[in-house]
């Protein structure tokens, strides 16, 4: 963001200089119009860049929230998987105990 702020500051300084040029020097009308046109073009580009920056910030925020949501979902699924594996292990142990009991009765 610091780079963007520096560029914006430089752009604002340039616009100020252009404004002062048109107000202080007596130049032919064509030159003044050219400077005004350039100034307006720079302002238009600045606004366009600011708009794109805002869109990128919104998209970044959205994606950040999406990542958090997906991370929570993955965490929940891992917990479910762990619980499932634990239950399978318990059932396996119970099955082994039952088999052992059956073997005792058969003898």
N, C-alpha and C positions, 0 to 999 in steps of 0.2 A: 504494500500500500504506500509506502514511503516514496517509491519511484513515481507512482501516479500523482501523489500530492506535489512532488517537485515539478513534474511536468505541468500540472494544473497551475502552480504558482508561476512558472515561466510563461505559460500561455496567457495568464492574466496580466503579467507584466508587459508582454508583447502587445496585448490589446490596449493597455493603458498608453503605451508609447505611440501606438497608431492613432489613438484618440488625440493625444497631445500634438502629434504631427499635423493632423487635419485642422486643429484649432489654432496652432501657433504660426505656421508658415503660410505665406501667401503663395500658393502654387497654382498652376493652371488647373482649371476645372477638371480636365481629363485625369490628371494625376490624383486629385482629391477623390474623384469617383473610383478610380482604380484602388486606392488605399481603402476606401470605405467598403468596396466590394470584397477585397481580400480580408478585411476585418470581419465582415459578415460571414464569409466562408469559414474563417477560423472559428468563429463563435458557433456556427452550425456544426462543424466537426466536433467541437468540444461537447456540445449537447448530445450529439450522437454517441460519442465515446462514453459519456456519463450514463446514458441510457443503457448501453451495452454492459457497462460495469454493474449497474443495478440488476440487470437481468442475470448476469453471472453470479452475483452475490445471492440472489434468490435461488438460483439453481444449486449453488453450493450448499445453501442452508437445507434445501429439500433433500439433496443427496446425503448430506450428513445425517439428517433425521432418518432417512431410509436405511442407512448403514446401521444406525443404532437399533432400529426395529429388527433388522435381519440378525444382528448379533444376539438380541434377546431371544429371538425365535430359535436360533441355533443352540443357545444355552439351554432353553427349555427342552429341546429335542434330545440333547445330550443327557440331561437329567432323566428324561423318560427312558432313554436307552439304558442308562446305568441302572435304573430301577428294574427295568425288564430283565436285564442280565442278572441282577441280584435275585430276583424271583426265580429265574431259571436255575440258578445255582442252588437255591433252597429246595426247589422241587427235585433236583437231581440228588441232593443229599437225602431227602425223604425217600426217594425211590431206592437208593442204595440201602437205606435202613430197612425198608420193607422187604427188599430182596433178601437181605441178611436174616430177617425174622422168618421169612418163608423157608429159607434154607435150614434154619434151626428146627422148624416144625417138621420138616420132611425127614429129618434124621431120626 
